[in-house]
């Protein structure tokens, strides 16, 4: 690349084969590895008829660092997650190494600090992109591992197509926290995949992977295994809850929402997609306020022993068995 380095040199654009359409972004996480969204790869290949997945090749450019730079990158064999955690991620290997340093990952766990100020750059309508600032709110979205970002709208710039895969960085340090994957509320909110939930991929340095060392007070590998199992159980439970009549009928959902134990109504939005609402609900009730059993009991009162509610209780079993009493 050019010697005219800039702060965002470690972020590249993913473009289609003929270079006429921007499909998203990808961030450099090692000398020759990039992290992006699986759906960005799918978008880049949509017009070619080629199936996206391991072995897929996409085209890249880097207009913020050197407008003449081009490269291709290939999805690595163990670097594709479309329907398993982390759900919408892909790791690419560049066809040649670049001379700029990769992004600096934030310390493990910092990607979930509520209120943390962040910024990211992207968008298809400007050669060098548009910056958006915002704050981390907490885990949520279509999957429990995602982290919500509420954007500052004073500049009138909101999350739109083309931001997926963009690196979310700490506003002050520039450390990489994750990548943008979804938008909502007319672009006033976005969700990111935290860097530390991306599973290990051969060739990537430890600093660019999820930490495997136990944190203080976690009880080591056994506790980590329980946490990871808990993530899957929450997703399964949220899916079953979202299928209930109480959640599918807007008026019923609003009544249920208003009857939730405090402070849950203040932390939730009743107008979200049923699965998004359910994911946020069960995550908050289980992890933050330890009131999951109470929430499900109130839900059962409205479902009156429906078959769907039976499946909800079955899915909640592993989580309720770990509640403190």
C-alpha positions in Angstrom: 0.0 0.0 0.0 1.0 3.6 -0.2 3.2 5.2 2.4 0.4 7.8 2.9 -1.0 5.9 5.9 -4.2 7.0 7.6 -6.0 5.9 10.7 -8.4 3.6 8.9 -5.9 1.9 6.7 -6.8 -1.4 8.5 -10.4 -1.1 7.2 -11.0 -2.1 3.6 -14.1 -2.1 1.3 -15.5 -5.3 -0.1 -16.6 -4.7 -3.6 -18.2 -6.8 -6.4 -16.2 -8.4 -9.1 -16.2 -5.4 -11.5 -15.6 -2.9 -8.7 -18.8 -0.9 -9.4 -20.6 -1.7 -6.2 -19.6 -1.5 -2.5 -20.9 -4.4 -0.5 -19.6 -3.7 2.9 -16.3 -3.5 4.8 -13.7 -5.8 6.3 -11.1 -5.1 9.0 -7.5 -6.3 9.1 -7.0 -8.4 12.3 -3.6 -9.9 11.4 -0.9 -9.4 8.7 -3.1 -11.2 6.2 -6.5 -12.0 7.8 -9.6 -9.9 7.6 -12.9 -10.1 9.5 -16.2 -9.2 7.9 -19.8 -10.3 7.9 -20.9 -13.5 6.1 -23.8 -11.5 4.5 -21.2 -9.0 3.0 -19.6 -12.0 1.2 -23.0 -13.1 0.0 -23.8 -9.7 -1.3 -20.5 -9.5 -3.1 -21.2 -12.8 -4.9 -24.9 -12.3 -5.5 -24.5 -11.3 -9.2 -22.0 -14.1 -9.9 -24.2 -17.1 -9.1 -21.4 -18.5 -6.9 -22.3 -19.8 -3.5 -20.8 -18.0 -0.5 -18.9 -20.0 2.1 -15.4 -21.4 2.7 -13.3 -20.9 -0.4 -15.3 -18.0 -1.7 -13.1 -15.2 -3.2 -14.1 -11.5 -2.8 -12.5 -8.3 -4.1 -11.3 -5.5 -1.9 -10.1 -1.9 -2.2 -8.9 0.7 0.3 -9.9 4.2 -0.9 -9.0 5.8 2.5 -5.4 4.7 2.3 -4.6 4.3 -1.4 -7.2 4.7 -4.1 -5.2 2.5 -6.5 -4.9 -0.5 -4.1 -6.8 -3.7 -5.0 -6.7 -7.2 -3.7 -8.6 -10.4 -3.4 -9.3 -12.4 -0.3 -10.6 -16.0 0.3 -12.8 -17.2 3.1 -10.7 -19.6 5.1 -11.9 -23.2 5.8 -12.7 -22.7 9.5 -13.8 -19.1 9.1 -17.5 -19.1 8.1 -20.4 -18.7 10.5 -23.8 -18.2 8.8 -26.2 -20.0 11.1 -24.1 -20.8 14.2 -22.4 -18.4 16.7 -21.1 -15.8 16.0 -23.9 -16.0 13.4 -22.8 -13.6 10.7 -19.1 -13.6 10.5 -16.4 -14.6 8.0 -12.6 -14.6 8.2 -10.7 -13.9 4.9 -7.1 -14.5 4.0 -5.6 -11.8 1.7 -3.9 -12.9 -1.5 -0.8 -10.9 -0.3 0.2 -9.3 3.0 -0.2 -5.6 3.5 2.4 -3.3 5.0 0.0 -1.4 7.4 -0.4 -2.8 10.9 -3.7 -4.6 11.8 -6.3 -3.1 14.2 -5.5 -3.2 17.9 -8.1 -5.3 19.7 -9.7 -3.8 22.9 -9.0 -5.6 26.1 -11.1 -8.7 26.6 -14.6 -7.9 27.8 -14.5 -4.2 27.1 -16.8 -4.6 24.1 -19.8 -4.9 26.4 -19.3 -1.8 28.7 -22.6 0.1 28.8 -22.2 3.8 27.9 -18.8 3.3 26.2 -18.4 5.9 23.4 -17.6 4.4 20.0 -17.2 5.4 16.4 -17.1 3.7 13.0 -16.8 4.7 9.4 -18.5 3.3 6.3 -21.3 3.8 3.8 -21.5 3.5 0.0 -22.2 7.1 -0.9 -18.9 8.7 -0.1 -15.4 7.8 -1.4 -13.8 7.9 2.1 -17.0 7.0 4.1 -19.0 8.8 6.7 -18.2 8.6 10.4 -20.9 7.8 13.0 -20.5 8.1 16.7 -22.6 6.5 19.4 -22.6 4.5 22.7 -22.7 0.9 23.6 -26.0 0.0 25.3 -25.7 -3.7 26.1 -26.1 -7.2 24.6 -29.2 -7.7 22.4 -30.4 -7.8 18.8 -31.3 -11.0 16.9 -28.6 -12.9 18.8 -27.7 -12.7 22.5 -24.0 -12.2 21.7 -24.5 -9.0 19.7 -24.0 -5.6 21.3 -26.3 -2.7 20.6 -25.0 0.7 19.6 -27.3 3.8 19.9 -26.0 6.4 17.5 -25.7 10.1 17.9 -28.0 11.6 15.4 -27.0 15.3 15.6 -25.2 15.1 12.2 -28.1 13.3 10.6 -26.0 10.3 9.5 -27.4 6.9 10.4 -26.4 3.3 9.8 -27.3 2.2 6.3 -26.4 -0.5 3.8 -22.6 -0.5 3.3 -21.7 -0.2 7.0 -21.8 -4.0 7.6 -18.3 -5.3 8.4 -17.1 -1.8 9.5 -14.9 -1.8 12.6 -16.4 -0.4 15.7 -13.6 1.3 17.7 -13.3 3.0 21.0 -13.9 6.7 20.5 -10.7 7.7 22.3 -8.2 4.9 21.9 -9.2 3.6 18.5 -9.1 0.0 19.8 -11.2 -2.4 17.8 -14.3 -3.7 19.6 -16.2 -5.6 16.9 -17.8 -5.2 13.5 -21.2 -3.7 12.5 -23.7 -6.4 11.5 -27.2 -5.0 11.7 -29.2 -1.8 11.8 -32.6 -0.8 13.3 -34.8 2.1 14.2 -34.3 3.7 10.8 -30.5 3.4 11.3 -30.5 5.2 14.6 -29.3 1.9 16.3 -26.9 -0.7 15.1 -25.6 -4.0 16.4 -22.1 -5.4 16.4 -20.4 -8.7 16.6 -17.9 -8.4 19.4 -14.3 -9.4 18.3 -13.8 -11.7 21.3 -16.6 -14.1 20.3 -15.1 -15.0 17.0 -13.7 -18.6 17.4 -10.0 -19.3 16.9 -8.9 -19.5 13.3 -5.4 -21.0 12.5 -2.9 -18.3 11.6 -4.7 -15.5 13.5 -2.7 -14.1 16.5 -4.2 -14.6 19.9 -4.9 -10.9 20.3 -7.4 -11.1 17.4 -9.3 -14.1 18.9 -11.6 -14.8 21.7 -9.5 -15.1 24.9 -9.2 -18.7 26.2 -7.8 -17.8 29.6 -10.2 -17.9 32.5 -11.0 -14.5 34.0 -10.6 -13.9 37.7 -13.5 -15.4 39.7 -15.0 -17.4 36.8 -13.9 -20.8 38.0 -11.8 -21.5 34.9 -12.8 -23.8 32.0 -15.9 -25.3 33.7 -17.4 -21.9 34.3 -16.6 -20.8 30.8 -18.3 -23.9 29.4 -21.4 -23.1 31.4 -21.4 -19.5 30.1 -21.1 -20.7 26.5 -23.8 -23.3 27.1 -26.0 -20.5 28.6 -25.7 -18.5 25.4 -27.1 -21.3 23.4 -29.9 -22.0 25.9 -30.9 -18.3 25.9 -31.1 -18.3 22.1 -33.2 -21.5 22.1 -35.5 -20.0 24.8 -35.9 -16.7 23.0 -36.9 -18.6 19.8 -39.6 -20.5 21.6 -40.9 -17.4 23.4 -41.1 -15.4 20.1 -43.5 -18.0 18.7 -46.1 -17.6 21.4 -49.4 -16.0 20.7 -48.7 -13.4 23.4 -45.7 -12.2 21.5 -47.1 -12.4 18.0 -50.2 -10.3 18.6 -49.2 -6.7 19.2 -51.9 -5.8 21.7 -51.2 -8.9 23.7 -47.5 -8.2 23.7 -48.1 -4.6 24.9 -50.2 -5.8 27.8 -47.5 -8.4 28.7 -44.8 -5.8 28.4 -46.5 -3.4 30.7 -47.0 -6.2 33.3 -43.3 -7.1 33.4 -41.5 -6.7 36.7 -39.5 -3.5 37.2 -37.1 -2.4 35.7 -37.6 -4.6 32.6 -40.1 -2.3 30.8 -37.6 0.6 31.0 -34.9 -1.6 29.3 -37.1 -3.0 26.5 -39.0 -1.8 23.4 -42.3 -3.5 22.8 -42.3 -2.6 19.1 -39.3 -4.7 18.1 -39.4 -7.9 16.0 -40.8 -10.7 18.2 -37.4 -12.6 18.2 -35.4 -9.5 19.0 -37.8 -8.5 21.8 -37.7 -12.1 23.1 -33.9 -12.2 23.0 -33.6 -9.0 24.9 -36.2 -10.0 27.4 -34.8 -13.4 28.4 -31.2 -12.1 28.4 -32.0 -9.2 30.7 -34.3 -11.4 32.9 -31.7 -14.2 33.3 -28.4 -12.3 33.3 -29.1 -8.9 34.7 -32.0 -9.2 37.1 -32.3 -13.0 37.9 -36.1 -12.9 37.4 -36.5 -15.3 34.5 -38.8 -17.7 36.4 -41.1 -14.8 37.4 -41.2 -13.5 33.8 -42.1 -16.9 32.4 -44.7 -17.5 35.1 -46.4 -14.2 34.1 -46.2 -15.3 30.5 -47.7 -18.7 31.4 -50.6 -17.0 33.0 -51.4 -15.4 29.6 -50.8 -18.5 27.6 -52.9 -20.7 29.9 -50.9 -23.8 29.5 -50.5 -23.7 25.7 -48.4 -26.2 23.8 -46.0 -23.4 22.9 -45.6 -22.5 26.6 -44.8 -26.1 27.4 -41.9 -25.9 25.0 -40.8 -22.6 26.6 -40.6 -24.2 30.0 -38.6 -27.1 28.5 -36.2 -24.7 26.8 -35.8 -22.7 30.1 -34.9 -25.8 32.1 -31.1 -25.5 31.8 -31.2 -21.8 32.7 -33.6 -22.1 35.6 -31.5 -24.9 37.1 -28.6 -22.4 37.4 -30.6 -19.6 39.1 -29.5 -18.6 42.6 -32.2 -19.1 45.2 
